[in-house]
Amino acid sequence: MSRKASNFQKVVMSWGYRGKEIFKPLNTGRIDDRVACVREWVANIFFYTKNGTTVMIDAGYNYERLGEKMAWLGIDPASIRHILITHQDTDHVGAVEDDSDGLFRGATLYLSEIENRYLTGAVRRKVSYGAYKLPMVKTSNPRVLLKDGQILDIDGIKIECILVPGHTWGHMVYLIDDAYLFTGDTIWFGADGGYSFIDGLAEDNELAKRSLEELERKLRSRGLTPKVITGHTGWSDNLDFVFAHRDKVCKGNRKQKPHDPKAPYDGYDETDDTEENAKTVLLEKQDESIFRETNKPAYGNWMPKELVAASAAGAGVLLAAGAAVGCCAVKRGSKLGKLLSAALLAGSAGCGAFTAYGEVARRAFSYDGERKLSRQIVEGTASYVTLPEGGVGLDVGCGSGALTIACAKRHPNARMVGCDIWSGAYKVIFTKEVCEHNARAEGVSNIRFTEGNAVKLPFADGSFDAVTSNYVYHNITGHNKQELLLETLRVLKKGGTFAIHDLMSKARYGDMDAFVRKLREQGYEDVRLIRTTDGSFMGKTEAALLGLGGSTLLVGRK
């Protein structure tokens, strides 16, 4: 059946995916001195060699040129005794099906015990959102059935088996020597990073996304950065790129965006796969230039451009109106008209002045500008946040997630939660979705964002090992600021630390020195106020000009 299915795919899938930039296989060649690759139309199979033993990863199509291309790489099919199978689709097992050329008839297949249910007929493989059942795969090769987390040792080659269900029910990826991760059809690389594999070919897309998220967590928690090698779209060793869109699925029914200029028009056209290149050219990893350009964090600006633009527009409207009214008043000799004109022109001047001020402030606050004041304040505040290994911190009023992310990056073995109601003047530029995008762009996974009002936090007493906040409470009108601080400290564990930064002027906060004494009397330790306009975050003059006078950090331990 594999020969018929392979030829069917070559015709139908070539036509169906042509021009959509879906399949971007590597040509035949070597990634490095350990990993070799053979291209079979849109699919890749791989060979890992160490200590004189070569392990094959996936068995590709029932492909007539497989032996020929293996010879380009100096690999004898008869030497292959171990084949790791990620899943049982025809383009991954065709060369070991019963009607194949039999190049690997004696090799042992390794696959998950769940995936083996397809081979026994216990379940049928479904695609096209469950509408179509694929023919049953038949193979007579001996099999070793694997469990999630199982570790194999094949002639000194360490192979960790990781279950990632979704594309198929028993799909497995293989982490070899902690340095190479062969992912089969778990991950699809677009020009802007990795996604869950093609939607119409999955048994369960939501499950596939959860598996991808868990796979990233496992790698990052162990500090591993392997070469991640996919079945159809090349490889990368940048985990930020690999998992850039772990919560999204590649849509197979349309041309991909952003456009990948290096994607072949028809992945089944392999005229550029040559023996000369296979022997002389190393296979480069995925180009990340578009990813870096399109996946920058978007932390917004404390001086919204919409406000500056509205002020500029207002200045123009008032100027035009003032001029028009003034002309009419002069012609008619109207004193009232002249007064109105003067008022309109004064309003225009005021708006113009605010526009100029707003533009200066925007440049100062910009994360990408020359001054980068916002970044300096956020990272400075984060430097006072301390989390134990395995601990959880809370950022109250997280906005675009900048402080939450900064804390998470400083404590990779802990977790951060950012909460906000995402409303008011900043609700357009600060949203939960923006926070999540920024976390992905920064490659941070030990983090989550949820709705939560600083007035009454939706968390139990003593829930967090640290709490922090940056320029939030002064925006909350009608509430005593010291009571807001106590509400935040309510959710802090005994022994937990806090670092809260805000405009703590006496007019806003009352007597903060007395508040500090009160906390000390209640048993809080190392409580102190740090004026951040003393040059540590900014100077006094700059703070005054930008409306940040009174900026102060309240730090301590419960």
Order of alpha helices (4+ residues) and beta strands (2+ residues): alpha-beta-beta-beta-beta-alpha-beta-alpha-beta-alpha-beta-beta-beta-beta-beta-beta-beta-beta-beta-alpha-beta-beta-alpha-beta-alpha-alpha-alpha-alpha-alpha-beta-alpha-beta-alpha-beta-beta-alpha-beta-alpha-alpha-beta-alpha-beta
